[in-house]
């Protein structure tokens, strides 16, 4: 990663690592800030940098403030106390500069050990890396320790949008460096930290491109500007790099809700039939039961109410955010002789227009019938269907009961039970049902474009699908471990609401109550 503090680097890395892990690549984030906060003094592998340059070039090519030593009060004692204030980021203080470099190289060595010795596929080095010299040190160390077998992709986050910056700074002030400080003192210190970084900051530019042109196929980088409003990519090669570009092109910070619902009960569900055949097969692609129709009708009413609640929360949060901003300004400017008060006019609350609501379902009858009441409300809901949301194909087992599966395919049944009663998650993910059936990995692969679509959309979304598909979607959004892809139980007539946040994700689960004909929140485990 490359970029100044409060530019959303950690947010990007967390989203990216979640996506790549969901695609079943072994990925991990290595954050230099965490290393700094856990350190007591200058020590570790990073204190022993490479003894000779790997690339033949004059060091002066990357002469910048990182190596400036103009501070006569530099403290060369390795054991002084670290206070983690803005002073530690002064580019002119040699002792602090060396410590930060050591923390960075220690963290990078941990990353390389993960990739080289621990079967890792992708490691994200989450640090500022704001100078050409630092980036060159990182590049050198990776190529040296991996014998040039690892590819390097720089991802620079740039933000000039003041509203995004203000939000990011507020999040920083609630982070581990400032959580116990007075908000005004914390803000002032963080602004000094930003000044220190800005004084030495060098964006990736044409000179850097030219320097690496004849070295190991050149420099690869992506620039994401203002949270995805603009994306620049250079010299991208390889499958994973292109997947990352595609993912980042659909970056979205819009406040919205994503709802995931099981389809309403069908007669196949009632009689415990495995899978579904085709839309034209009336025997196994059956209609909804009376209970299923009741659920479908109530689901529309429930979401209508939840849209109203979301809209009210928007007004409330906009009011509180504006009020907090004004109070902060007043606190910094008010004196005993010049008090400042808040007027309604000063608040000037602005809220985005109400969001549209996109509804997606599979092409199978239970989900299509569940959509019926949404299709009747075209003013509020835009309904679409996609084969990507079809349930996992059970191949020869489609249309059978579990007992019929056992009697007709005894060897396959035994194999299935052996795998799914074991703790071998990889075997579960790879198991493919006979006669053109699918595996869980097949479903993940066909859902990949749909995940990109969900990330792109800025309106509310409802997905009505089947248990395995919903399980895989939940695993992505909630960053669940691999075992949940095959083992998570999703009760019929349950609904999940997911709200992407700058700090991650908030979620809630609701269960339909037939007697009350309404949905009720389920306590989180």
N, C-alpha and C positions, 0 to 999 in steps of 0.2 A: 504494500500500500504506500501511497505518496499523498501528502496533503497537510495543510495547517490544522491545528486543533479546531474542534467544533465544525468540521466540514463533513461529518457523517461517515467517517471511515469505518468505525466499528459497527455502525448500523449496516453498512454495505457488506462488510465481511460476514456478519452473522446471517444475513439473508442469503448470501452466496454460498456459505458453507452448508446451510440448511438444504438448499437446492441440490448441491453436489452430493451430499450424504444421502439424500432421498433417492438420487439416481444410482445409489449403491457404490459410490466411490468412497474410499477411506480418506476423509478430509479432517483437518484440524486447524484451529486458529492459535497463533502464538503471539501474545500481546506483550509488548515491551513495557507498557505502563504497569502491568501486573508484576513483572519482574522488578521494576523500580520500587514499587510499593512494598514488596516483600524483602528487599535488600536492606542490610544494615550498614554495609560499607563496600568499598570497591574491591571486589574479589571475583574469582571464577574463571572459566575458560576464556572469556572475552578479554581477560587481562593479558593473554598471550596471543596477540594478533599474528597474522602471517608474517614471516620474516622477510619475504621478498615479493615483489609484485608479480602477478601472473601474466599481466599484459604489459608489453613494452610501450610505455608512453611517459612523457614528462609529467610528474605530479602536479606541476604548475598549470596543466591543462584544466584542472578543476580547483583552482585557487579560489577560496571563498571564506566567508566569515567563520566557517566551522573550525578553521585552524588559526584564527586570529588570537593572539595572546597579548592584548593591550591593557590588561588589568593588573596593576601593580600589587593589588591585594590578593592575588591568587593564593589559594590555600592548597599546598601540595601534600598535606597529610591525608593518607588514604583512609584514616579511621575517624574522620570528623562526622558529627551527627548530620543526618539527612532530614531536612524539614519539608521537602517536596513542595515548597512554595515556588513562586515565579523565579526566584534567584537561581534555582538549579538549572534553568533553561537559558541562562545568559550565555550567548555564543562567544563572549570575550573572556569568560572565566575558564582557564585551562583545566583546573581540577574537576569542575563540574562537567566540562566537555568530555574529558576522558572517562568519567564515570558513566555518562550517558552512552558513550560509544561501547564501553564494556558491557553494559546491560543489553544493548542492542545485539552485540555479537554473541553473548551468552544465549539470548533468546533465539537467534538465528541458528546457533549450533544445536539447540534442542529440536528445532524444526528439521534440520538436516538429518539428525539422528532418527527422527520419526520417518522421514521419507526413505532413507538409505537402509536402516536396520529394522524398522518396525512395520514394514508392509504398508506404509502410507502412500497415497496417490497424489494428494494435493495438500500443501501446507501454505497457509496465509500468514505472512509476516506483517502483523498489524502494528505499524509504527509510522512516525511522520515522514522519515526519509526525505526531508525537504531540500537537501543540497545534492549537487551532482557528485561531490566527493563521497558522501554517505552511500548514495546509490551505487557508485562504482565499487566501494568496499563490499557492499552486499553482493553485487554481481560476481566479483572476484572470489569471494569466499564460497559461494554456491558452486561455481565452476571448478574451483580447486578441490573441494571436499567430495564432489560427486564425479570427479574425472570428466567433467563436461557432459554428463549423461542427463542432467536435469535441465528442463526448460525454465526460463525466467520470464514472467509477465508482470510488468508494472501497471498498477491501476491507480491513477491519480484522481482524487476527488477535489473539485474546485467549486466554491460557492460564493456568489456575489449577491444573492437574493437576501436582503436584510431580514425579511420575515423568517426565513429558514434559519439564518444565522442566530437570530434572537432565540428561537426555540431550541436550537442546539446548545447555545450557551447556557440557557436555563437548565437543560438536562445535565450539562457538565457540572453545574453548581450543586446538583443533588448527588453527584458521583462520589466515589471514595476519597478523593483528594480534598473535597470541600464540604462534605455532608455535616461536619460538626462545627463549621465556622459561621460567624455572622454573615448573612447574605450580602450585605454591602461590602464587607471586607473581602469576602470570597470573590465577588464580581470584580472588584478593583485588582485583586491579585491575578485573576484569570486574564484580565485585559493586559496586564504587564507580561504575562506568559505569552500571549498572542504577539505582543510587540517584539519580544525576544525572537520568536520564531520568524516573524515577518521580516526582521532585519537581515536574516540569512537565507530566506526562502528563494529557491530557484525552481521554476516549473520545468518540466521536461520540454525541450525545445529542439529546433532543427540542428543545432550544434551537437546535441547529444545523439540525435539520430545519425549524424554524419560520423561521429567518433566510433560508434559501434557498427558501422556499415559493413566492414570487412572482418568482423569478429563473430564467429559462431552464428552465422545467418542473421546478424543484426539485432537491433533492439526491438522488443515487442512491448507495446503499451496501449492502454485505453485511458481516455480522459472522460470522466463523467462530470458534467457541469450542471450546477443547480438541480441536484437530485434527479438527473435524467432528462432534463429539458433539452440538453444537447450532449451527444456522445461522439467522441473522436476516437478512431482506432488506427493503429499503425502496424504494418508488417505482421498481422495476425496469421498464425499458421497452427495447424493441429486441431483435432476434434474438440478437445476440452476448451481451448482458447476461443474457438468459434461459438461454442455453447454458452460461454460466459458473456460474450458480446451480445448474443441473442437475448439472453436473460436480462442484461442491464438495459437493453433498448426498451424494455417494457417496465421499467422502474416506475413506481407509483406511490406517492405519499398521501394520497387523498384519504380523508377520514370517511370510512364506509363500513358496511357490515357484509359478511359472507355467511350465508345460512346453508347448512347441509342437512338434508332430511332424507330419511328412508322413504321409499314409496309406500303407499297405503296397502293394507293387507289384501292379498288376492286369494283366490281359491287354491292356487298352487301352494301358497304359504300355509294356508289352513291345513292342507293335507300333506305337508312336509315333502313337497316335490323338489328335486334337485334341479336348479338351473331353469333355463327357458330355451325353447327352440326358436322358431321364427314368428314373425308377426302374423303369418297366414295359418299357423298351427293352433287351432282353437282349443286343442286338448291340453297343451302345456303352456300356453301363453294366455292364461285365463283372465277374466274380468275381476273387478274388485268385489269383495264381500260387502254386505251392508255396513259393517264396521269400517271397512276401508273407505267407503264413500263418505261416511260421517267424518272420518279423520280428514279427508281431503277438503271438505267444506269448511271445517273449523280451522284448518291450517291457514287459509286465506284470511279469515277474520283475525287470527292471532298475529299474522305478519302486518296486517293493516294497523293494529294497535301498536306494534313494536316500531313501525315507521314513525308514528306520532311521537312516541317516547324519544326516539333518536333525534327528531327535529327539536323537541324541547331541550334536550341535552345540548344540542348545538348552540342554541340561544344562551343557555345558562353558562356554558364554557366560554363562549365569546365574551359575555359580560364579565366573568371573573378574570379572564386573561387581560382584558382591557383595563379593568380596575386595578389589577396587580401591577401592570406597567405604570399606570398613573401614580399609584401609591409609592412605587420605587422612585419615580422621578421627583415626587413631592418631598420624600424623605431626604433626598440628596440636595434639594434646593431650598427647603424651608428653613427659615431662621426665626428667632424670637420676634424680630421686628417685621418680618415679611412672611406671614403665614399664607399657605396656599390651600384652597379647598377644591373639592371635586364637584363639578356641576354635571347635570344630565347631558348638557350640550357637549361637554368635553369628552364624555364617554364615547359617543358616536359609534354605537355598536353596528358592525356589519357581519352578516351571516351569508354563506353561500346559498344559492338556490337549492330547493329540494332535489334530491337525487332520484334518477330513474331507477327502476328495479328490473334486472334481467333474470329470467328464470330458465334454467337449463334442465333437460331430462335426457334419459337414454331413449333408444328407439324401441324399447320393449313395452308391452301393453300395460303392465302395472304402473309404470311411471307416467305413461301418456295419459292414462285415465286419472291419475292423481293430479294432473295438470288442468283438468277440465274447468274447474272453477277459476283458475288463474286466466285461462283463455277467454273467459267471459268478462274479464275486467281489463280490457286492453288499454284503458286510460292510465292504469297504474303499473301494469306488468307487461314486459316484452318477452314472449315465450319462444324458446328455441329447443331443438332436439339434436342430439349428437350421438353417433355410434360409439364414440370414444367413451361414453358413460355407460355402455352396456355392461352387464355383469360378466365376470370371468366366465368363459365358455368351459363347461364341464365335459365337452366332447361326447363320448358314448354314453355318459351318465345323465345327460340332459333329459329331463322328463321322468326319471326314475325316483323311487323312494330309496332311502338308505338300505332297507331290507332287500329291495330288488338289486341294488348295487352289489350287495354282499353275495347274493345267490347267483347272479348272472356273470359277475367278474370276480370270483373268489381270490385269485392271485393278485389282481390289481387292488382289491379291497385290503388284502393283507399288507401289500406294499404301502398303500396310502396310510393305513393305521400305524404302521411301523414308523413312517416318516413324521406324521403329525402328532404322534405321542412322544416323540423324542425332543431333545433340546437343541437339535442341529438346525439352526435358523436358515443356514444357506441351502440345505436340502429342501426345506419347506418352500423357500422362495423359488427354487429351480424346478420343483416337481410340476410336471405338465400332465394334464389329464389326457387319457388316450383318445385316439381318433380325432385329430385336429383340435384338441382342447388347448387351453391356455395355462400358463403358470402365472404366479403373482408378478414375476419380473416382466412377463409379456404385458400385463395390465399397466404396470408402472410406465413402460415404454410408450404405450399408446395414450397414456394420460399426460405425457410430457408436454405436448402442444397445448393441451387444455390448461395446464398449470400456468403456462406463459400467458394464455388468454385471460385467466383470472387475475394475474398480476397486472395486466395491461388495463383492465376495466377500472373506471373511476366511479362507477355507480354501485348500488347495492346488488348483490347476487344471491339467488337461491339455486342450489343444485339438488335435484331430486333423483336419487339413484339407488344403488343396491349395496348390500352390506360390505362386500369386499372392496368395491370402488370407493365408498365413503371412508372405509378404514384407511385406504392408501392416501386419500386426500387429507384426512385428519393427520396422518403421520407426517405429511409434508408441512402443513401449517403449524402444527404443534411441536415439530422437531422431535418426534418420538423415536425411540430406539428401534432397531430392526425387528425385534420379536413382536412388536405391536402390529407390524404389517400383516402378520398371519394370525395373531392370537387375540387382538382386541375385539371384544364383543360389543356390538352396537345393537341395542334393543330395537325391536320394531316400533314404529310410531314415536321415534325420538328425533329431536332436532337440536343441532348445535349452531350457535352463533359465534362467529369469530370476528374480532375487530383488530386489524393491524394497527400497531401503535409505534411511535418513534423508538420506544424502549423494547419492543417485542410484540407480544400478542396477548389480548385479553379474550377470554372465552367463557361461555356458559352453555349448559346442556338443559334441555327441557324435555319432559316426557308427557305424552298425551294421556289424560284420564278420561276413560269412556263415560263413566258415570257423571262426572262434572262437565263433560264435553268441553274441556279446556286444557291448556298446557301449563305445567308447573315446573319450576326450577328444581334441578336435581343437585344435591350436595356433591361437591367435588371430592374425590378420593385423595 
